[in-house]
Amino acid sequence: MSYGIQLFDDGGALLFDSSTAPGGVIADIRTVPVATTDTWTYPSFTGRSIRVFALFHFGIEPSTVDYALGYPRVNVASGQERILIVVVT
């Protein structure tokens, strides 16, 4: 791949590749400041799944995803600045 974004799990398996549609599409990219809590909702993605990836971070993701509202909701709590990528599948 000579362009785009690829995201891998801790074991090195490819989870997302922006050059292929089956990997999903990027719905959002946000910078999360230090010591931040926030909630992001995506009502236009009802019936879809989302995944959140932290760019340049390894380990536990600083977010949770739920579908209690009938559409994806991301709850973010970060102790340090991060860039999060939200992918819709």
C-alpha positions in Angstrom: 0.0 0.0 0.0 1.5 3.3 -1.0 -1.2 5.6 0.5 -3.9 5.6 3.1 -4.2 4.2 6.7 -3.7 0.7 8.0 -4.5 -0.2 11.6 -3.2 -3.4 13.2 -4.0 -5.2 16.5 -1.4 -6.0 19.1 -0.5 -9.3 17.4 0.2 -7.5 14.1 -3.0 -8.6 12.3 -4.5 -6.1 9.9 -7.8 -4.7 11.2 -8.4 -1.8 8.8 -7.1 -0.8 5.5 -8.4 2.5 4.0 -7.6 1.4 0.5 -10.2 -1.4 0.7 -13.9 -1.1 1.3 -14.4 -4.3 3.3 -12.3 -2.8 6.1 -14.9 -0.1 6.7 -14.7 3.6 6.2 -13.3 6.3 8.5 -16.2 8.2 10.0 -14.3 10.5 12.3 -10.8 11.5 13.4 -10.5 13.5 16.7 -7.8 14.8 18.9 -8.6 14.2 22.5 -6.9 16.6 25.0 -5.3 15.6 28.3 -7.8 14.6 31.1 -10.8 14.7 28.8 -14.2 12.9 29.0 -16.6 13.2 26.2 -19.4 11.4 24.4 -19.7 11.2 20.6 -22.9 9.9 18.9 -23.4 8.7 15.3 -27.2 8.5 14.7 -26.7 8.3 10.9 -25.0 4.9 11.4 -28.0 3.1 12.9 -27.6 -0.7 12.4 -23.8 -0.4 11.8 -20.9 -1.3 14.0 -18.0 1.0 14.8 -14.5 0.5 16.1 -12.3 3.1 17.8 -8.5 3.1 17.3 -5.9 5.2 19.0 -3.3 6.5 16.7 0.3 6.2 18.0 -0.9 4.4 21.1 -0.5 0.8 22.2 -2.5 -0.9 25.0 -5.9 -0.3 26.4 -8.1 2.1 24.3 -9.4 5.1 26.1 -12.9 4.6 25.0 -16.0 2.4 25.0 -18.7 1.9 22.4 -22.3 1.0 23.0 -25.5 0.9 21.1 -28.0 1.6 23.9 -29.5 4.6 21.9 -30.1 2.4 18.8 -27.0 3.8 17.1 -23.3 4.0 18.0 -22.1 6.0 20.9 -18.5 6.4 21.9 -17.6 7.4 25.5 -14.1 8.7 25.8 -12.0 9.1 29.0 -8.3 9.9 28.3 -5.6 10.7 30.8 -3.2 11.8 28.0 -3.6 13.4 24.6 -4.6 11.0 21.9 -5.8 11.0 18.3 -8.7 8.6 17.9 -10.0 7.2 14.6 -13.6 6.0 14.4 -14.2 3.3 11.7 -17.7 2.2 10.6 -18.1 -1.3 9.4 
